[in-house]
Amino acid sequence: VQLQAFGGGLVQTGDSLRLSCTDSRRTFSNNAVGWFRQAPGKEREFVAALTWRGADKYYADSVRGRFTISRDNAKNTVYLQMDSLELEDTAVYYCAVHLRGSYSTRSSYRYWGPGTQVTVSS
């Protein structure tokens, strides 16, 4: 089972982009979902997470105030609205289902999909 992330693209600094993460098999219907990203040559890092009912949201310091995570459970979709994009946001973005443990720890998640590329240019 994999989640499918899409919506990436090539944008300029200061632009906005919205990523979507879908779950055709309702894998995350009762779970928190997180977004991570991986830039070339770097470790995969936590970006944001959202609990099932959307009551609790968690953000990395580097994106807080610029990115917004949300979900539509009826559509089995989680979104990542990215505003004021910076060069440092360039990475492949992944979504995954949170099973247990810290929301910011990669090992707490399963069902990683192939990711979607976000490239920010000046």
C-alpha positions in Angstrom: 0.0 0.0 0.0 1.3 3.4 -0.9 0.1 6.9 -0.7 0.3 9.1 -3.8 1.7 12.6 -3.6 1.3 14.9 -6.5 1.1 18.6 -7.3 4.8 19.4 -7.4 6.4 21.6 -10.1 8.8 24.3 -10.9 8.1 27.7 -9.3 9.9 30.9 -8.4 10.8 32.2 -5.0 7.8 33.7 -3.3 5.3 31.6 -5.2 2.8 29.2 -3.8 2.1 25.6 -4.5 -0.4 23.1 -3.1 0.5 19.4 -2.8 -2.0 16.6 -2.4 -1.7 13.2 -0.9 -4.3 10.7 -1.8 -5.2 7.3 -0.3 -7.3 5.2 -2.7 -7.5 2.4 -0.2 -8.4 4.5 2.8 -5.2 3.6 4.5 -5.0 6.8 6.5 -8.7 7.2 7.2 -8.1 6.9 11.0 -4.5 8.0 11.2 -2.4 11.1 11.3 -0.6 11.8 8.1 2.7 13.5 7.6 4.7 15.3 4.9 8.4 14.9 4.6 10.9 16.1 2.1 14.3 15.2 0.9 16.7 17.5 -0.9 19.6 16.1 -3.0 22.4 14.8 -0.7 20.4 15.3 2.4 18.4 13.2 4.8 14.6 13.0 4.6 13.2 15.6 7.0 9.9 16.2 8.6 7.8 19.0 7.2 4.3 18.8 8.7 1.8 16.4 10.2 -1.9 16.4 10.9 -4.0 14.2 13.1 -7.0 12.4 11.7 -9.7 14.9 12.8 -7.4 17.8 12.0 -7.4 19.1 15.6 -3.6 18.9 16.0 -1.1 20.2 13.5 2.7 20.0 13.7 5.3 21.9 11.6 9.0 22.0 11.2 10.4 25.3 12.3 11.7 25.9 8.8 8.2 26.0 7.3 6.0 27.2 10.2 4.0 30.3 9.1 4.5 29.5 5.4 3.1 26.0 5.0 -0.4 24.8 6.0 -1.4 21.2 6.3 -5.1 20.2 6.0 -7.2 17.2 5.1 -10.5 16.3 3.6 -11.4 12.8 4.9 -14.3 12.5 2.6 -11.9 12.7 -0.3 -9.2 10.7 1.5 -6.8 13.5 0.7 -4.3 15.5 2.7 -3.0 18.8 1.4 0.1 20.8 2.0 -0.3 24.5 1.0 3.1 26.0 0.5 3.4 29.8 0.4 6.3 32.1 0.2 8.5 29.4 -1.2 12.2 29.6 -0.8 15.1 28.1 -2.7 15.7 25.8 0.4 12.3 24.3 -0.1 13.5 22.5 -3.2 13.1 18.8 -2.6 11.1 15.7 -3.3 8.0 15.8 -1.0 6.6 12.6 0.4 3.5 11.8 2.4 3.1 8.8 4.7 0.8 7.4 7.4 1.7 7.9 11.0 1.4 4.8 13.0 3.0 5.5 16.4 5.7 7.6 18.1 6.9 11.1 17.4 5.2 12.9 14.6 8.5 14.4 13.4 10.4 11.0 13.2 10.6 9.2 9.9 10.4 5.8 11.5 7.0 6.6 12.9 5.5 6.5 9.4 4.6 3.8 6.9 3.2 3.5 3.4 5.5 5.9 1.7 4.8 6.8 -1.9 7.2 7.9 -4.6 7.0 11.6 -3.8 6.6 14.7 -5.9 9.3 17.0 -7.0 9.2 20.7 -5.9 11.8 23.0 -7.5 12.1 26.6 -6.5 14.2 28.9 -8.6 15.2 32.5 -8.2 
